[in-house]
Amino acid sequence: MTKTILNISASSRTETSVSRQMADRLIGKISANGDTIVQRDTTKDLSIVSEDWINANFTPADDRTDEQKQILAQSDTLVGELQDADTIVISTPIYNFGIPAALKTWIDLIARVGKTFQYTENGPEGLLTGKRAIILVASGGVPIGAPVDHATPLLKTVLGFVGITDVQIIGATGLAMDSDGAIAAANAEIDAAA
């Protein structure tokens, strides 16, 4: 059975990005012939949420103007990518204890009531259940899971909020101290996860 893998990249680096290299390795291991790989680079052309976007988002779909539909078109595409994916791979560095601004922009664009989550009498409920997510993190010095790691808890929270609870985190940490060792350890974990 073929599957769709959504590869979300957040590093501002391209050629020398450890997190992107980790994603390439993982996708090479988990994908099979015939699988669809969707590439989403959050550093390329994502629009930040504006007042017009908020107004369009909270206007009922049947009442939206053509301009409002256009304002939400990019967000609709991103949501569609998530809805269609069986496996989501998020590769990100840790910048200043958290995620890059580009990845936060992507989060803002996919967290949509009625599309990725809904409100019930028991509170919010994610609509993207039955999916697997693997978060690949590259960090110069912030240990994954340490109190100063604000990246992985945020990503797990966001994914859980939209219904994705099968989440695995693989980190290449300590790159500033022992790059080769950190990459080797992460690669071993990637190989074991596949």
C-alpha positions as CSV (number, residue, x, y, z in Angstrom):
1,M,0.0,0.0,0.0
2,T,1.4,3.4,-1.0
3,K,1.5,6.3,1.4
4,T,2.0,10.0,1.4
5,I,4.9,11.5,3.3
6,L,4.9,15.2,4.0
7,N,8.4,16.5,4.5
8,I,8.3,19.9,6.3
9,S,11.7,21.7,6.4
10,A,12.4,24.7,8.7
11,S,16.1,25.3,8.5
12,S,17.2,28.6,6.9
13,R,20.2,26.6,5.7
14,T,19.8,24.3,2.7
15,E,23.0,22.6,1.6
16,T,24.6,22.4,5.1
17,S,21.5,21.9,7.2
18,V,21.9,18.9,9.5
19,S,18.1,18.7,10.1
20,R,17.4,18.6,6.3
21,Q,20.1,15.9,6.0
22,M,18.4,13.9,8.8
23,A,15.1,14.2,6.9
24,D,16.6,13.0,3.7
25,R,18.0,10.0,5.4
26,L,14.8,9.1,7.2
27,I,12.6,9.5,4.1
28,G,15.0,7.3,2.2
29,K,14.5,4.7,4.9
30,I,10.7,4.8,5.4
31,S,9.5,5.5,1.8
32,A,8.8,2.7,-0.6
33,N,8.5,2.7,-4.4
34,G,5.3,4.4,-5.4
35,D,5.0,6.5,-2.2
36,T,4.2,10.2,-2.7
37,I,6.7,12.6,-1.1
38,V,5.4,16.2,-0.6
39,Q,8.1,18.8,0.1
40,R,7.2,21.8,2.1
41,D,9.9,24.3,2.8
42,T,8.6,26.7,5.4
43,T,11.4,29.2,4.7
44,K,10.0,29.8,1.2
45,D,7.1,32.3,0.7
46,L,4.8,31.6,3.6
47,S,2.6,34.6,4.4
48,I,2.3,35.6,8.1
49,V,-1.1,35.8,9.6
50,S,-2.6,39.3,9.2
51,E,-5.8,41.0,10.3
52,D,-7.2,40.4,6.8
53,W,-6.3,36.7,7.2
54,I,-8.0,36.5,10.6
55,N,-11.1,38.2,9.3
56,A,-11.3,35.8,6.3
57,N,-10.7,32.8,8.5
58,F,-13.5,33.7,10.8
59,T,-15.9,34.5,8.0
60,P,-18.2,31.5,7.3
61,A,-16.9,29.7,4.1
62,D,-20.1,30.4,2.2
63,D,-19.9,34.1,3.0
64,R,-16.3,34.7,2.0
65,T,-15.5,37.1,-0.8
66,D,-13.2,36.1,-3.6
67,E,-10.5,38.3,-1.9
68,Q,-10.9,36.4,1.3
69,K,-10.7,33.0,-0.4
70,Q,-7.5,34.2,-2.1
71,I,-6.1,35.3,1.3
72,L,-6.8,31.8,2.7
73,A,-5.6,29.9,-0.4
74,Q,-2.1,29.3,0.9
75,S,-3.4,28.1,4.3
76,D,-5.9,25.8,2.5
77,T,-3.0,24.3,0.6
78,L,-1.0,23.7,3.7
79,V,-4.0,22.1,5.5
80,G,-4.7,19.9,2.5
81,E,-1.1,18.7,2.6
82,L,-1.5,17.7,6.2
83,Q,-4.9,16.1,5.6
84,D,-3.5,14.0,2.8
85,A,-0.4,12.8,4.6
86,D,0.0,9.5,6.3
87,T,3.4,10.4,7.8
88,I,4.6,13.9,8.6
89,V,8.3,14.5,8.9
90,I,9.3,17.9,10.5
91,S,13.0,18.7,10.3
92,T,14.0,21.8,12.3
93,P,16.9,23.4,14.0
94,I,16.6,24.9,17.4
95,Y,17.2,28.7,17.1
96,N,17.5,30.5,20.4
97,F,15.8,27.8,22.4
98,G,12.8,27.5,20.1
99,I,11.7,26.8,16.6
100,P,12.5,29.1,13.6
101,A,9.9,31.8,12.9
102,A,9.2,30.2,9.5
103,L,8.0,27.0,11.3
104,K,5.8,29.1,13.7
105,T,4.3,30.8,10.6
106,W,3.4,27.3,9.2
107,I,1.8,26.4,12.5
108,D,-0.3,29.6,12.5
109,L,-1.5,28.8,9.0
110,I,-2.5,25.1,9.6
111,A,-4.2,25.5,13.0
112,R,-7.7,26.1,11.6
113,V,-10.9,25.5,13.4
114,G,-13.2,23.2,11.4
115,K,-10.3,22.0,9.3
116,T,-7.6,20.6,11.6
117,F,-9.4,20.8,14.9
118,Q,-12.9,21.5,16.3
119,Y,-14.4,22.7,19.5
120,T,-16.7,20.3,21.3
121,E,-18.5,20.4,24.7
122,N,-15.4,18.8,26.1
123,G,-13.0,21.3,24.6
124,P,-10.8,21.3,21.4
125,E,-10.5,18.0,19.5
126,G,-8.0,17.3,16.7
127,L,-9.3,16.2,13.3
128,L,-6.1,14.8,11.9
129,T,-6.1,11.4,13.7
130,G,-4.4,8.2,12.5
131,K,-1.2,9.9,11.3
132,R,2.4,9.4,12.4
133,A,4.8,12.3,12.9
134,I,8.6,12.2,13.3
135,I,10.3,15.4,14.5
136,L,14.0,15.7,13.6
137,V,15.8,18.3,15.6
138,A,19.3,19.7,15.1
139,S,20.7,21.6,18.1
140,G,24.1,23.2,18.7
141,G,23.9,23.0,22.4
142,V,20.3,22.8,23.7
143,P,19.6,19.2,24.8
144,I,16.3,17.8,23.6
145,G,13.9,17.6,26.5
146,A,15.9,19.9,28.7
147,P,14.0,22.8,30.5
148,V,15.5,25.2,27.9
149,D,14.2,23.2,25.0
150,H,11.1,25.1,23.9
151,A,11.0,23.6,20.4
152,T,10.0,19.9,20.9
153,P,7.3,20.5,23.6
154,L,5.7,23.1,21.3
155,L,5.7,20.9,18.3
156,K,4.3,17.9,20.2
157,T,1.6,20.2,21.7
158,V,0.6,21.5,18.2
159,L,0.6,18.1,16.7
160,G,-1.5,16.7,19.5
161,F,-3.9,19.7,19.3
162,V,-4.7,18.8,15.7
163,G,-5.0,15.1,16.5
164,I,-1.6,13.7,15.7
165,T,-0.5,11.8,18.8
166,D,1.9,9.2,17.3
167,V,4.9,11.4,17.6
168,Q,8.6,10.5,17.7
169,I,11.4,12.9,18.3
170,I,15.0,12.3,17.1
171,G,17.6,14.8,17.9
172,A,21.2,15.6,16.8
173,T,22.1,17.5,19.9
174,G,25.5,19.0,20.9
175,L,26.4,19.8,17.3
176,A,28.5,22.7,18.5
177,M,30.6,20.5,20.8
178,D,30.8,17.2,18.8
179,S,29.2,17.4,15.4
180,D,30.4,14.1,14.2
181,G,29.2,12.3,17.3
182,A,25.8,14.0,17.4
183,I,25.2,13.2,13.7
184,A,26.2,9.6,14.1
185,A,23.9,9.2,17.1
186,A,21.0,10.7,15.3
187,N,21.6,8.6,12.2
188,A,21.6,5.4,14.4
189,E,18.3,6.5,15.9
190,I,16.9,7.3,12.4
191,D,17.9,3.8,11.2
192,A,16.3,2.2,14.2
193,A,13.1,4.2,13.7
194,A,12.7,3.1,10.1
